[in-house]
């Protein structure tokens, strides 16, 4: 015990804090302002090196959002009066059930838990370990913290890792567009979890002045949205955003949600005259009946358009449409962006994010042989309708066709199908990710901005990825960030690249610089508006990783040329269509009408 350790007056502070951390691991119990938590010590091996990790699972960070607390901001949990055995994952938040996406874990509305992974090595700083908080993706309708075992990342990078749950879908993002149910409850959950971490993580050995949030897809969108909240200044300090930003074009935060809310409420007998009565009624429905009705409604193709559970402009968490920020920032000083610029940012995307989505348009992606005529008349209109939720004049469609034609061999189906996938990757992820990086760049410099592009095709891919796609698709980078903990047979090059990725990520969490303190490979230069340096993460990283002008041509087209074309040909601006997407004669799976919901969810 610590009381038995004799510490001389002239010994350094680092020795004292190291002994405190050692005492935590020997005892197996951590006492915090939130309560006393009992964890376990686990072992894991990566690249022949064994690490011991202290883990604390299923820690509640908020009152259960049940009964009268449903459809409200989360409330802090009073201090636990008895020791909490944090030895198993908690419940996962209720999910919308989608084909090919098995639910991992047991669902329950009492799901606001977090998990903590603490390395047993001495920290790199006298104030403790740098802290990394993972926000999972899943289109705001599925996923959980349980899917991301962080022992290897914690041990290899010598950082403390926290993974969190937050409310999803119709329990986390249901909105009546008024004060009775404004929505964005999942985002408020994340914010409360971050405050819990800030208030308690030091007792687990974490440094409260070095907290980084990182996430993928919807988790990346969430992280950058948290970075625009003034209340989060001092709560965390850095952001890593992988494959997602708040300006993703398929996410319409200013959409009208009331009609859909009434449709959903009506399925359980709660479509009452006032929204206040509606919400009170819904609070008395069991979550199983409520989610069951939503899942049944998702089988009705006429109702799919109502089942979009994205963040909304509520005037509180989100004050303005994120898709408009780039244009507004040209002439205005925007408070949310000024806050965002106060955090260090590392963001990026995979080389071809759109390859994953082809399986929802064609029966066999590996036998997909589209003609140029089909690309023009079917596939480009479908892609644009999905991304922008509207149709465009023929003149604009011709320009897009020209932009996404490989003129070296325009009739080769190999090129045509790659270009179709590229439309999704560019509009959904690549352009919007760099767009927010550009919004983050400050002059004079007050924070750091880094950009990356993840290149290689891994040996184990996201389900449904076409074999002919020889670059990384959406989600292909996640295993590299967590050390292939679920894939012990990873190839040698994958392990080596994973080392580089985890070193860059954890360096950034420690110092705000991916190159320091442990130099992992090529120098990663900061991004700026002139030179546009970025890191190309590939299987043979060597010394050639440093590149310039990632997606610069695509960025100019979609952020500068395309909006001007739309403005010139559409006097009424960006009008939405009556339906979400016109599929024409495109094939889609027999599991539809889940199709639209599934594709929409995966797109963020």
FILO-789645 format. One line per 10 residues: number of its first residue (from 1); their letters; for each residue x, y, z of C-alpha. Coordinates in Angstrom, 1 decimal, decimal comma. Example, Ala and Ser with C-alpha at 12.3 -4.5 7.8 and 13.67 -1.06 7.14 Angstrom:
BEGIN
1) AS) 12,3 -4,5 7,8  13,7 -1,1 7,1 $
END
This chain:
BEGIN
1) XXXXXXXXXX) 0,0 0,0 0,0  1,1 3,6 -0,5  1,2 4,2 3,2  4,1 1,6 3,5  6,2 3,4 0,9  8,9 5,7 2,4  9,4 8,8 0,2  12,2 11,2 1,0  11,5 14,9 1,0  13,9 15,5 -1,8 $
11) XXXXXXXXXX) 12,6 12,9 -4,2  11,0 14,1 -7,4  7,3 14,6 -7,9  7,4 12,1 -10,7  8,4 9,3 -8,3  5,5 10,1 -6,0  2,9 10,1 -8,8  4,4 6,9 -10,2  4,0 5,2 -6,8  0,4 6,5 -6,7 $
21) XXXXXXXXXX) -0,3 4,8 -10,1  1,4 1,6 -9,0  -0,7 1,6 -5,9  -3,9 1,8 -8,1  -2,9 -1,3 -10,0  -1,8 -3,3 -6,9  -5,1 -2,5 -5,1  -7,4 -3,0 -8,1  -9,7 -0,2 -6,8  -9,9 3,5 -7,8 $
31) XXXXXXXXXX) -11,7 6,0 -5,6  -13,1 9,0 -7,4  -15,6 11,8 -6,8  -18,1 9,6 -8,7  -17,6 6,6 -6,5  -15,2 3,6 -6,0  -14,5 1,4 -9,0  -13,0 -2,1 -9,0  -11,2 -3,1 -12,2  -9,2 -6,1 -13,5 $
41) XXXXXXXXXX) -5,7 -6,4 -14,9  -5,6 -7,9 -18,3  -2,7 -9,0 -20,6  -2,5 -8,5 -24,4  0,3 -9,0 -26,9  1,1 -7,0 -30,0  4,0 -7,7 -32,3  5,6 -10,0 -29,8  5,4 -7,5 -26,9  3,2 -8,2 -23,9 $
51) XXXXXXXXXX) 1,3 -5,4 -22,2  -0,6 -5,4 -18,9  -3,6 -3,2 -18,9  -5,9 -2,2 -16,0  -9,4 -2,1 -17,4  -12,6 -0,7 -15,9  -15,8 -1,7 -17,9  -19,4 -0,6 -17,8  -19,0 2,5 -15,6  -22,2 4,5 -15,5 $
61) XXXXXXXXXX) -21,7 8,3 -16,1  -25,3 9,5 -16,1  -28,6 8,7 -14,6  -30,4 6,1 -16,7  -32,4 8,0 -19,4  -35,6 6,2 -18,6  -39,1 7,2 -17,7  -39,3 11,0 -17,3  -35,7 11,3 -18,3  -36,3 9,9 -21,8 $
71) XXXXXXXXXX) -36,1 12,6 -24,5  -34,2 14,9 -22,1  -30,6 16,0 -21,7  -28,7 13,5 -19,6  -28,4 14,2 -15,9  -25,2 13,6 -13,8  -25,3 10,5 -11,7  -25,0 11,0 -7,9  -21,9 9,5 -6,3  -22,2 5,8 -6,0 $
81) XXXXXXXXXX) -22,5 4,7 -2,4  -21,1 1,2 -2,8  -18,0 0,0 -4,7  -18,8 -0,7 -8,4  -17,4 -3,8 -9,9  -16,3 -2,5 -13,3  -15,5 -6,0 -14,7  -17,9 -6,3 -17,6  -19,3 -4,2 -20,3  -22,7 -2,6 -19,7 $
91) XXXXXXXXXX) -25,8 -2,6 -21,9  -25,5 -1,2 -25,4  -28,0 1,5 -26,4  -31,1 0,3 -28,3  -30,3 -0,1 -32,0  -32,2 0,0 -35,3  -31,8 -3,6 -36,6  -30,2 -3,6 -40,0  -29,4 -6,5 -42,4  -25,7 -7,6 -42,3 $
101) XXXXXXXXXX) -25,1 -5,6 -39,1  -25,3 -8,0 -36,2  -26,0 -6,4 -32,8  -23,0 -6,9 -30,5  -24,1 -6,9 -26,9  -27,4 -6,7 -24,9  -29,6 -3,7 -25,6  -31,2 -1,7 -22,8  -32,2 1,9 -22,4  -29,9 2,1 -19,3 $
111) XXXXXXXXXX) -26,9 2,3 -21,5  -24,9 5,4 -20,6  -21,7 3,7 -19,7  -18,0 4,1 -20,4  -14,9 1,9 -20,3  -11,4 2,8 -19,2  -8,1 1,1 -20,3  -5,1 2,2 -18,3  -1,5 1,1 -19,2  0,6 -0,1 -16,3 $
121) XXXXXXXXXX) 3,8 1,5 -17,6  5,0 4,8 -16,1  3,4 7,8 -17,8  5,3 10,0 -20,2  4,6 13,0 -18,1  4,6 13,7 -14,3  0,9 14,7 -14,6  -0,1 11,3 -15,8  -1,0 9,6 -19,0  -2,5 11,4 -22,0 $
131) XXXXXXXXXX) -6,1 10,5 -22,4  -7,9 9,4 -25,6  -11,7 9,2 -25,7  -13,2 7,1 -28,5  -16,6 8,1 -30,0  -17,9 5,2 -32,1  -19,6 5,6 -35,6  -22,7 3,9 -37,0  -24,7 6,6 -38,6  -26,1 7,7 -35,2 $
141) XXXXXXXXXX) -28,4 4,6 -35,2  -26,1 1,7 -34,3  -22,8 0,7 -32,7  -21,4 0,7 -29,2  -18,2 1,2 -27,2  -18,0 -2,5 -26,5  -16,8 -3,2 -30,1  -13,5 -1,3 -29,6  -11,2 -3,2 -27,3  -8,5 -0,7 -26,6 $
151) XXXXXXXXXX) -5,9 -2,7 -24,7  -3,3 -2,8 -27,5  -3,7 0,9 -28,3  -3,4 1,7 -24,6  -0,3 -0,5 -24,1  1,5 0,2 -27,3  1,0 4,0 -27,2  1,2 4,2 -23,4  -2,0 6,3 -23,2  -5,2 6,0 -21,2 $
161) XXXXXXXXXX) -8,1 5,2 -23,5  -11,8 5,7 -22,7  -14,7 4,4 -24,9  -18,2 5,7 -24,4  -21,8 4,8 -25,2  -24,4 7,5 -26,2  -28,1 7,3 -27,1  -28,8 6,4 -30,7  -31,6 6,5 -33,3  -35,1 7,3 -32,1 $
171) XXXXXXXXXX) -34,1 7,5 -28,4  -31,0 9,7 -29,1  -32,0 11,9 -32,0  -35,9 12,0 -32,1  -37,0 15,6 -32,5  -40,3 17,5 -32,6  -38,5 20,7 -33,5  -39,5 22,5 -30,3  -38,7 22,6 -26,6  -40,7 19,5 -25,8 $
181) XXXXXXXXXX) -38,2 17,3 -27,7  -35,5 19,3 -29,4  -33,3 16,3 -30,2  -29,5 15,8 -30,1  -29,7 13,8 -26,9  -26,8 11,6 -28,0  -24,6 14,6 -28,4  -25,5 15,8 -25,0  -24,7 12,3 -23,7  -21,2 12,6 -25,2 $
191) XXXXXXXXXX) -20,7 16,0 -23,6  -21,7 14,7 -20,2  -19,3 11,8 -20,6  -16,5 14,1 -21,5  -17,2 16,2 -18,3  -17,2 13,0 -16,2  -13,8 12,1 -17,7  -12,4 15,5 -17,1  -13,6 15,4 -13,4  -12,4 11,9 -12,6 $
201) XXXXXXXXXX) -9,8 10,6 -15,0  -6,8 11,9 -12,9  -7,6 9,3 -10,2  -7,1 6,6 -12,9  -3,7 8,1 -13,8  -4,9 10,4 -16,6  -3,7 13,9 -17,3  -6,7 16,2 -17,3  -4,8 18,7 -19,4  -4,2 16,3 -22,3 $
211) XXXXXXXXXX) -7,5 14,8 -23,3  -8,1 14,0 -27,0  -11,4 12,9 -28,5  -11,1 10,6 -31,5  -13,8 8,9 -33,6  -14,7 7,5 -37,0  -17,6 8,4 -39,3  -20,5 9,5 -37,1  -17,9 9,5 -34,3  -15,8 12,0 -36,2 $
221) XXXXXXXXXX) -18,8 14,2 -37,0  -19,6 14,1 -33,2  -16,0 15,0 -32,3  -15,9 18,1 -34,5  -19,4 19,1 -33,3  -18,2 18,8 -29,7  -15,2 21,0 -30,8  -17,6 23,8 -31,7  -19,2 24,0 -28,2  -17,8 26,8 -26,1 $
231) XXXXXXXXXX) -18,6 24,8 -22,9  -16,1 22,2 -24,0  -13,1 24,6 -23,8  -10,9 23,1 -21,1  -12,8 19,8 -21,1  -10,7 18,3 -23,8  -7,9 19,7 -25,9  -7,5 17,9 -29,2  -9,6 16,2 -31,9  -8,9 13,3 -34,2 $
241) XXXXXXXXXX) -11,6 12,9 -36,9  -11,5 9,9 -39,2  -13,8 9,8 -42,2  -16,4 12,3 -41,2  -17,2 16,0 -40,6  -20,3 18,0 -39,7  -20,6 19,3 -43,3  -21,1 15,8 -44,8  -23,6 16,6 -47,6  -26,0 13,7 -46,9 $
251) XXXXXXXXXX) -26,7 15,0 -43,4  -29,3 17,7 -43,4  -29,4 19,2 -39,9  -32,0 21,7 -40,8  -34,6 19,2 -42,1  -38,2 19,2 -40,9  -38,5 16,3 -38,4  -42,0 16,9 -37,0  -43,9 15,0 -39,7  -41,7 12,0 -39,2 $
261) XXXXXXXXXX) -42,0 12,3 -35,4  -45,8 12,2 -35,7  -45,7 9,1 -38,0  -43,4 7,3 -35,5  -45,5 8,3 -32,5  -48,7 7,2 -34,3  -47,3 3,7 -34,5  -47,6 3,3 -30,7  -50,7 5,4 -30,3  -49,0 8,6 -29,3 $
271) XXXXXXXXXX) -49,8 11,0 -32,3  -51,6 13,4 -30,0  -52,6 17,0 -30,7  -49,7 18,8 -29,0  -46,1 17,8 -29,0  -46,0 18,0 -25,2  -48,8 15,3 -25,0  -47,0 13,3 -27,7  -43,7 13,2 -25,8  -45,4 12,4 -22,4 $
281) XXXXXXXXXX) -47,2 9,5 -24,1  -44,0 8,2 -25,6  -42,3 8,3 -22,2  -44,8 5,8 -21,0  -44,1 3,3 -23,8  -41,5 0,6 -23,1  -38,3 1,0 -25,1  -38,9 -2,5 -26,5  -42,3 -1,6 -27,9  -41,1 1,8 -29,1 $
291) XXXXXXXXXX) -38,0 0,3 -30,9  -40,1 -2,6 -32,2  -42,5 -0,1 -33,8  -39,7 1,8 -35,4  -38,1 -1,4 -36,8  -41,5 -2,4 -38,2  -42,0 1,0 -39,7  -38,6 0,7 -41,4  -40,0 -2,2 -43,5  -42,5 0,3 -45,1 $
301) XXXXXXXXXX) -40,8 1,9 -48,1  -43,2 4,8 -48,0  -42,0 5,6 -44,4  -38,2 5,2 -44,8  -37,7 8,9 -45,4  -38,9 9,7 -41,9  -36,5 7,3 -40,2  -33,4 9,5 -40,5  -31,9 10,1 -37,0  -29,2 12,7 -37,5 $
311) XXXXXXXXXX) -28,3 15,7 -35,4  -30,6 18,7 -36,0  -30,4 22,5 -35,7  -31,9 23,0 -32,3  -30,6 26,5 -31,5  -28,8 25,0 -28,5  -26,2 22,4 -29,3  -26,3 23,2 -33,1  -27,2 26,7 -33,9  -26,8 26,8 -37,7 $
321) XXXXXXXXXX) -26,6 24,3 -40,6  -23,0 22,9 -40,6  -23,1 22,5 -44,5  -23,4 26,3 -44,8  -20,3 27,2 -42,6  -17,7 27,1 -45,4  -19,6 29,7 -47,4  -20,5 31,9 -44,4  -16,9 31,8 -43,1  -15,8 33,7 -46,3 $
331) XXXXXXXXXX) -17,5 36,8 -45,1  -18,4 36,3 -41,4  -16,7 35,6 -38,1  -18,5 32,6 -36,8  -18,3 31,9 -33,0  -18,6 28,2 -33,3  -15,6 28,1 -35,7  -13,6 30,3 -33,5  -14,1 27,8 -30,7  -13,3 24,9 -33,0 $
341) XXXXXXXXXX) -10,0 26,6 -33,9  -8,9 26,6 -30,3  -8,5 22,8 -30,4  -5,6 21,0 -32,2  -7,0 18,9 -35,1  -5,9 15,8 -36,9  -8,3 14,6 -39,6  -8,4 12,6 -42,7  -10,1 10,0 -44,8  -9,6 6,7 -46,7 $
351) XXXXXXXXXX) -8,5 6,8 -50,3  -11,8 5,6 -51,7  -14,5 5,8 -49,1  -17,3 5,2 -51,7  -16,4 1,6 -52,7  -18,3 0,2 -49,7  -21,6 1,5 -50,9  -21,8 -0,1 -54,3  -23,3 -3,3 -52,9  -26,5 -1,4 -52,2 $
361) XXXXXXXXXX) -26,8 -0,4 -55,8  -25,8 -3,5 -57,7  -26,4 -7,2 -57,1  -22,8 -8,4 -57,5  -20,1 -5,7 -57,0  -17,4 -7,8 -58,4  -19,3 -8,4 -61,6  -20,4 -4,8 -61,9  -19,8 -3,7 -65,5  -21,6 -0,4 -66,0 $
371) XXXXXXXXXX) -21,7 1,3 -69,4  -21,1 5,0 -69,9  -24,7 5,5 -70,8  -25,8 3,8 -67,5  -23,4 6,0 -65,6  -24,9 9,1 -67,2  -28,6 8,3 -67,0  -28,8 6,1 -63,9  -25,8 6,0 -61,5  -24,8 9,7 -61,4 $
381) XXXXXXXXXX) -28,4 10,9 -60,9  -28,9 8,3 -58,2  -25,7 9,3 -56,4  -26,5 13,0 -56,5  -30,1 12,4 -55,4  -28,8 10,5 -52,4  -26,1 12,9 -51,4  -28,0 16,2 -52,0  -31,6 15,0 -51,6  -32,6 16,8 -54,8 $
391) XXXXXXXXXX) -32,4 16,7 -58,6  -30,3 19,0 -60,7  -30,7 20,5 -64,2  -29,3 18,7 -67,2  -26,5 21,2 -67,7  -25,2 20,6 -64,2  -25,4 16,8 -64,6  -23,4 17,1 -67,8  -20,6 18,9 -65,9  -20,6 16,2 -63,2 $
401) XXXXXXXXXX) -20,4 13,5 -65,8  -17,5 15,3 -67,4  -15,8 15,6 -64,0  -16,2 11,9 -63,2  -15,2 10,4 -66,6  -11,8 8,9 -67,0  -11,0 10,4 -70,3  -8,0 8,1 -70,9  -10,5 5,3 -71,5  -14,0 6,6 -71,0 $
411) XXXXXXXXXX) -15,9 3,4 -72,1  -13,9 1,0 -70,0  -16,2 -0,4 -67,3  -13,3 -0,7 -64,9  -12,9 3,0 -65,0  -16,6 3,7 -64,9  -17,3 1,7 -61,8  -14,3 3,3 -60,0  -15,6 6,8 -60,9  -19,1 5,9 -59,6 $
421) XXXXXXXXXX) -17,6 4,8 -56,2  -15,4 8,0 -56,3  -18,5 10,3 -56,4  -19,6 8,9 -53,0  -16,1 9,0 -51,5  -15,5 12,6 -52,6  -18,9 14,2 -51,7  -19,4 12,1 -48,6  -16,0 12,1 -46,9  -12,9 13,4 -48,7 $
431) XXXXXXXXXX) -14,1 16,9 -49,6  -16,0 17,6 -46,4  -13,2 16,3 -44,2  -10,7 18,7 -45,9  -13,3 21,4 -45,9  -13,4 21,4 -42,1  -9,6 21,2 -41,9  -9,5 24,4 -44,0  -12,1 26,0 -41,7  -9,8 25,0 -38,8 $
441) XXXXXXXXXX) -6,6 26,6 -40,1  -5,9 29,8 -38,2  -3,9 32,8 -39,0  -1,9 33,7 -37,0  -1,6 30,1 -35,8  -3,2 29,4 -32,5  -3,6 25,6 -32,9  -2,3 22,9 -35,1  -3,9 21,2 -38,1  -2,9 17,9 -39,6 $
451) XXXXXXXXXX) -4,4 16,0 -42,5  -4,0 12,4 -43,7  -5,1 10,1 -46,4  -5,2 6,4 -45,6  -4,3 4,4 -48,7  -4,0 0,6 -48,6  -6,4 -2,2 -49,1  -6,3 -4,4 -45,9  -6,4 -8,2 -45,9  -9,7 -8,1 -44,0 $
461) XXXXXXXXXX) -12,2 -5,5 -45,4  -15,5 -4,0 -44,4  -18,2 -6,4 -45,6  -19,3 -6,1 -49,2  -16,2 -4,1 -50,4  -15,5 -5,0 -54,1  -12,3 -7,0 -54,7  -11,4 -4,8 -57,6  -11,2 -1,8 -55,4  -7,4 -1,7 -54,5 $
471) XXXXXXXXXX) -7,6 1,2 -52,1  -9,0 1,6 -48,6  -12,8 1,9 -48,3  -14,9 3,3 -45,5  -13,9 1,8 -42,2  -10,8 0,0 -43,5  -8,5 2,0 -41,3  -10,1 1,3 -37,9  -8,2 -2,0 -37,2  -4,9 -0,1 -37,8 $
481) XXXXXXXXXX) -5,9 2,4 -35,1  -6,6 -0,3 -32,5  -3,7 -2,7 -33,3  -5,7 -5,5 -34,9  -6,8 -6,8 -31,6  -9,6 -8,8 -33,3  -7,4 -10,1 -36,1  -4,4 -12,0 -34,8  -3,5 -13,2 -38,3  -2,9 -9,7 -39,7 $
491) XXXXXXXXXX) -0,1 -9,5 -42,3  3,3 -8,2 -41,4  2,9 -5,0 -43,4  -0,4 -4,3 -41,6  1,2 -4,7 -38,2  4,0 -2,3 -39,2  1,6 0,3 -40,6  -0,5 -0,1 -37,5  2,5 0,8 -35,4  3,0 3,9 -37,4 $
501) XXXXXXXXXX) -0,7 4,9 -37,1  -0,9 4,2 -33,4  2,3 6,1 -32,8  1,2 9,1 -34,8  -2,2 9,1 -33,0  -0,8 8,8 -29,5  2,0 11,3 -30,1  -0,7 13,8 -31,2  -2,6 13,0 -28,0  0,5 13,6 -25,9 $
511) XXXXXXXXXX) 1,9 16,7 -27,5  -0,3 18,0 -30,3  2,4 16,9 -32,7  2,2 13,4 -34,4  6,0 13,4 -34,8  6,7 13,8 -31,1  7,8 12,5 -28,6  8,4 9,1 -30,4  9,2 9,8 -34,0  7,3 7,0 -35,9 $
521) XXXXXXXXXX) 8,5 7,6 -39,5  8,2 10,3 -42,2  7,8 13,8 -40,8  4,2 14,8 -40,8  4,0 18,5 -41,7  1,1 20,8 -40,6  -1,6 21,6 -43,1  -2,0 25,2 -44,3  -4,1 26,8 -47,1  -1,1 27,4 -49,3 $
531) XXXXXXXXXX) 1,1 24,3 -49,2  -1,7 21,9 -48,1  0,7 19,3 -46,6  -0,7 15,9 -45,6  0,5 12,5 -44,7  -0,2 9,6 -47,0  -0,4 6,4 -44,9  0,4 3,4 -47,0  1,8 -0,1 -46,7  5,3 1,0 -47,7 $
541) XXXXXXXXXX) 5,5 4,3 -45,7  9,2 4,8 -46,1  10,2 8,4 -46,3  7,7 9,3 -49,0  4,6 9,7 -46,9  4,6 13,5 -46,9  2,5 14,8 -49,7  0,7 17,9 -50,8  -2,8 18,9 -52,1  -5,0 16,0 -51,1 $
551) XXXXXXXXXX) -8,2 16,0 -53,2  -7,4 19,6 -54,2  -9,1 19,3 -57,6  -12,2 17,7 -56,1  -12,2 20,3 -53,3  -12,2 23,1 -55,8  -15,0 21,5 -57,9  -17,4 20,7 -55,1  -16,8 23,8 -52,9  -16,2 26,5 -55,5 $
561) XXXXXXXXXX) -17,4 25,5 -59,1  -20,4 23,4 -58,2  -22,1 25,9 -55,9  -21,7 28,6 -58,4  -23,3 26,4 -61,1  -26,2 25,6 -58,9  -26,7 29,3 -58,1  -26,6 30,2 -61,7  -29,1 27,6 -62,8  -31,5 27,5 -59,9 $
571) XXXXXXXXXX) -33,0 30,9 -58,9  -34,8 29,2 -55,9  -31,6 27,7 -54,5  -31,3 24,1 -53,2  -34,8 22,8 -53,3  -35,4 19,3 -52,0  -37,2 16,6 -53,9  -40,3 14,8 -52,9  -38,5 11,5 -52,4  -35,1 10,8 -50,9 $
581) XXXXXXXXXX) -33,8 9,0 -54,1  -34,9 7,8 -57,5  -33,4 4,4 -58,0  -34,5 4,0 -61,6  -33,6 0,5 -62,8  -30,8 0,1 -60,2  -30,7 -3,2 -58,4  -31,0 -3,2 -54,7  -31,0 -6,0 -52,2  -34,1 -8,1 -51,3 $
591) XXXXXXXXXX) -33,6 -6,9 -47,8  -35,1 -3,5 -48,8  -36,9 -1,3 -47,8  -34,1 -1,3 -45,2  -32,0 -0,2 -48,2  -32,4 3,5 -47,9  -32,0 3,6 -44,1  -29,0 1,3 -44,1  -27,2 3,2 -46,9  -28,0 6,5 -45,2 $
601) XXXX) -26,6 5,2 -41,8  -23,4 3,8 -43,4  -22,9 7,0 -45,3  -22,1 8,7 -42,0 $
END
